[in-house]
Amino acid sequence: MKSVFKTIQKWLRGIVIFFFASTILTVVAYKWLPVYVTPLMVIRCVEQVGRGEQIRLRHHWVPLEEMSVYMPVAVIASEDQRFLEHHGFDFDAIDKAIQENKAGKRQRGGSTISQQTAKNVFLWNGHSWVRKGLEVYFTALIELIWGKQRIMEVYLNSIEMGDGIYGAEAVAQFHFGCTAAQLTRPNCALIAATLPNPLRFSSKEPSPYMLKRQTWIMRQMKHIGLFQPSRN
């Protein structure tokens, strides 16, 4: 019996060591390597095949300095205005979301750009405690290893921005007929306006609600300085 227990302990220890070693090495590698494929991209492709549709996957990685300077500002204004101040978690936003949800108001998330990036790159959609725990773990890792510049770069390249469209370059090409560098301030605000649900809201054919949200984001952008990328 003791030998069985020791064997189980050995296997568990090996699994834990492998998990931490592999995840840390992956995060370190992605500090420099482009992220060409994410779990969400794979999941969406499987869903398309399951519906008998043709696979739609439009994704073009570009460095942050090859994007419009307004793109980071727009998503900070829309998604996470304390992005440069927190260390991955905005506890004030989380608490506010909890209170609003308890009060029966329209549900809102408290996820930061860092948390969304961790989820997009390493995890799957869902609300289980296991997934949320892994999200916390990966968020802490990328904040520690990547830093804000790289988190923003990966976020703007991997975030879903339309049906089969991922990242600023792809949405610029397919919705605005330009490159990510040529996106205007209103373009960036409109893209950011769709991010709560890019499959429901379109930056190509915006509804009146999207245009109203775009105006609000542009007002918020006035209070946020340009996000200057730095290469250390």
C-alpha positions as CSV (number, residue, x, y, z in Angstrom):
1,M,0.0,0.0,0.0
2,K,2.8,2.4,0.9
3,S,4.5,1.7,-2.5
4,V,1.2,2.5,-4.3
5,F,0.9,5.8,-2.3
6,K,4.5,6.7,-3.1
7,T,4.0,6.0,-6.8
8,I,0.9,8.2,-6.9
9,Q,2.9,10.9,-5.1
10,K,5.7,10.6,-7.6
11,W,3.3,10.9,-10.5
12,L,1.5,13.9,-9.0
13,R,4.8,15.6,-8.3
14,G,5.9,15.0,-11.9
15,I,2.6,16.4,-13.3
16,V,2.9,19.5,-11.1
17,I,6.5,20.1,-12.2
18,F,5.7,19.5,-15.8
19,F,2.7,21.9,-15.6
20,F,4.7,24.8,-14.1
21,A,7.8,24.2,-16.3
22,S,5.8,24.0,-19.6
23,T,3.5,26.9,-18.9
24,I,6.4,29.2,-17.7
25,L,8.5,28.2,-20.8
26,T,5.5,28.9,-23.1
27,V,4.9,32.3,-21.6
28,V,8.6,33.2,-21.9
29,A,8.7,32.1,-25.5
30,Y,5.6,34.2,-26.3
31,K,7.4,37.2,-24.9
32,W,9.1,37.4,-28.3
33,L,7.3,34.9,-30.7
34,P,4.2,36.0,-32.5
35,V,1.0,34.2,-31.4
36,Y,-0.4,32.9,-34.7
37,V,-3.1,30.6,-33.3
38,T,-5.2,30.7,-30.1
39,P,-7.6,28.2,-28.5
40,L,-10.5,30.4,-29.5
41,M,-9.5,30.4,-33.1
42,V,-9.5,26.6,-33.1
43,I,-12.8,26.5,-31.3
44,R,-14.5,28.8,-33.7
45,C,-13.2,26.8,-36.7
46,V,-14.6,23.6,-35.1
47,E,-17.9,25.3,-34.6
48,Q,-18.0,26.4,-38.2
49,V,-17.3,22.9,-39.4
50,G,-19.9,21.5,-37.1
51,R,-22.5,23.9,-38.7
52,G,-21.4,22.8,-42.2
53,E,-19.8,26.2,-42.9
54,Q,-16.6,27.0,-44.7
55,I,-13.8,27.8,-42.3
56,R,-13.2,31.5,-41.7
57,L,-10.0,32.5,-40.1
58,R,-8.5,35.9,-40.9
59,H,-5.5,36.7,-38.8
60,H,-2.4,38.7,-39.7
61,W,0.2,39.4,-36.9
62,V,1.8,42.9,-37.0
63,P,4.0,44.5,-34.4
64,L,2.5,47.2,-32.1
65,E,4.4,50.0,-33.8
66,E,2.7,49.0,-37.1
67,M,-0.7,49.7,-35.7
68,S,-2.5,53.1,-35.4
69,V,-1.5,54.9,-32.3
70,Y,-5.2,55.3,-31.5
71,M,-5.8,51.5,-31.4
72,P,-4.4,50.9,-27.9
73,V,-6.0,54.1,-26.6
74,A,-9.4,53.0,-27.9
75,V,-9.3,49.6,-26.2
76,I,-8.0,51.1,-22.9
77,A,-10.8,53.6,-23.0
78,S,-13.4,50.9,-23.7
79,E,-12.2,47.9,-21.8
80,D,-9.7,48.8,-19.1
81,Q,-9.0,52.4,-18.2
82,R,-6.7,51.5,-15.4
83,F,-4.6,49.1,-17.6
84,L,-1.4,51.0,-17.0
85,E,-2.0,51.3,-13.2
86,H,-3.0,47.8,-12.1
87,H,-0.9,44.6,-12.0
88,G,-3.3,42.5,-14.0
89,F,-6.4,42.7,-11.8
90,D,-8.7,45.7,-11.3
91,F,-10.3,44.9,-7.9
92,D,-12.4,48.1,-8.0
93,A,-14.0,47.0,-11.3
94,I,-14.5,43.4,-10.1
95,D,-16.2,44.7,-7.0
96,K,-18.4,47.0,-9.0
97,A,-19.3,44.2,-11.4
98,I,-20.3,41.9,-8.5
99,Q,-22.4,44.6,-6.9
100,E,-24.2,45.4,-10.1
101,N,-24.8,41.7,-10.9
102,K,-26.2,41.2,-7.3
103,A,-28.5,44.2,-7.8
104,G,-30.0,42.5,-10.9
105,K,-28.6,45.1,-13.3
106,R,-27.2,44.2,-16.7
107,Q,-24.3,41.9,-16.2
108,R,-20.9,43.3,-16.8
109,G,-17.5,41.8,-16.6
110,G,-14.6,42.9,-14.4
111,S,-11.8,41.4,-16.6
112,T,-8.8,43.5,-17.4
113,I,-7.0,43.6,-20.8
114,S,-4.4,41.4,-19.1
115,Q,-6.9,38.8,-18.1
116,Q,-8.5,38.8,-21.5
117,T,-5.1,38.3,-23.1
118,A,-4.3,35.4,-20.8
119,K,-7.7,33.8,-21.6
120,N,-7.4,34.4,-25.3
121,V,-3.9,33.0,-25.7
122,F,-3.8,30.1,-23.2
123,L,-7.4,29.1,-22.3
124,W,-10.9,28.5,-23.5
125,N,-14.2,30.2,-22.9
126,G,-16.1,29.2,-19.8
127,H,-17.0,30.2,-16.3
128,S,-15.7,27.2,-14.3
129,W,-13.6,27.8,-11.2
130,V,-10.8,25.7,-12.8
131,R,-10.7,28.0,-15.8
132,K,-10.9,31.2,-13.7
133,G,-8.1,29.9,-11.5
134,L,-5.9,29.2,-14.6
135,E,-6.8,32.7,-15.8
136,V,-5.5,34.2,-12.6
137,Y,-2.3,32.2,-12.9
138,F,-1.6,33.1,-16.5
139,T,-2.5,36.7,-15.9
140,A,0.1,37.0,-13.1
141,L,2.7,35.3,-15.4
142,I,2.3,37.6,-18.3
143,E,2.2,40.7,-16.1
144,L,5.5,39.5,-14.6
145,I,7.2,38.2,-17.7
146,W,5.8,40.2,-20.6
147,G,5.0,43.7,-19.2
148,K,2.3,46.1,-20.5
149,Q,3.7,46.7,-24.0
150,R,3.8,43.1,-24.9
151,I,0.5,42.4,-23.3
152,M,-1.1,45.1,-25.4
153,E,0.7,43.9,-28.6
154,V,-0.6,40.3,-28.1
155,Y,-4.1,41.5,-27.1
156,L,-4.5,43.6,-30.3
157,N,-3.3,40.7,-32.4
158,S,-5.3,38.0,-30.9
159,I,-8.6,39.5,-29.8
160,E,-11.7,38.4,-31.7
161,M,-12.9,41.5,-33.7
162,G,-15.6,39.9,-36.0
163,D,-16.8,36.7,-37.5
164,G,-13.6,34.8,-38.2
165,I,-11.6,38.0,-37.8
166,Y,-8.8,38.2,-35.2
167,G,-6.6,41.2,-34.5
168,A,-6.3,44.8,-35.7
169,E,-4.6,44.1,-39.0
170,A,-7.3,41.6,-40.1
171,V,-10.2,43.9,-39.1
172,A,-8.6,46.8,-40.7
173,Q,-8.3,45.0,-44.0
174,F,-11.7,43.3,-44.0
175,H,-13.9,46.0,-42.5
176,F,-12.1,49.3,-43.4
177,G,-10.0,48.4,-46.5
178,C,-6.8,49.6,-45.0
179,T,-3.9,48.5,-42.8
180,A,-3.8,48.6,-39.1
181,A,-1.4,51.5,-39.3
182,Q,-4.0,53.5,-41.4
183,L,-6.9,53.1,-39.0
184,T,-8.3,56.5,-37.9
185,R,-9.3,57.5,-34.5
186,P,-13.0,57.0,-35.2
187,N,-12.2,53.6,-36.8
188,C,-10.4,52.5,-33.7
189,A,-13.2,53.7,-31.4
190,L,-15.7,51.8,-33.5
191,I,-13.6,48.6,-33.4
192,A,-13.3,48.9,-29.6
193,A,-17.1,49.4,-29.3
194,T,-17.7,45.9,-30.7
195,L,-15.4,44.1,-28.3
196,P,-18.0,43.1,-25.7
197,N,-19.5,40.9,-28.4
198,P,-17.8,41.1,-31.8
199,L,-20.1,38.3,-33.2
200,R,-23.2,40.4,-32.4
201,F,-21.8,43.9,-33.1
202,S,-20.1,44.9,-36.3
203,S,-17.6,47.6,-37.0
204,K,-18.3,47.2,-40.7
205,E,-22.0,47.8,-40.5
206,P,-22.5,49.6,-37.1
207,S,-25.9,49.9,-35.6
208,P,-27.1,53.2,-34.0
209,Y,-26.1,51.7,-30.6
210,M,-22.6,51.0,-31.9
211,L,-22.3,54.6,-33.2
212,K,-23.5,55.9,-29.8
213,R,-20.9,53.7,-28.1
214,Q,-18.2,54.9,-30.5
215,T,-18.9,58.5,-29.6
216,W,-18.6,57.7,-25.9
217,I,-15.3,55.9,-26.4
218,M,-13.9,58.8,-28.4
219,R,-14.8,61.1,-25.5
220,Q,-13.0,58.8,-23.1
221,M,-10.0,58.7,-25.4
222,K,-9.4,62.4,-24.9
223,H,-8.4,61.7,-21.3
224,I,-6.0,58.9,-22.1
225,G,-2.5,59.6,-23.4
226,L,-1.0,57.8,-26.4
227,F,0.3,54.4,-25.6
228,Q,3.9,54.6,-26.7
229,P,5.5,51.2,-27.4
230,S,9.0,50.7,-26.1
231,R,11.5,47.9,-27.1
232,N,13.7,47.0,-24.1
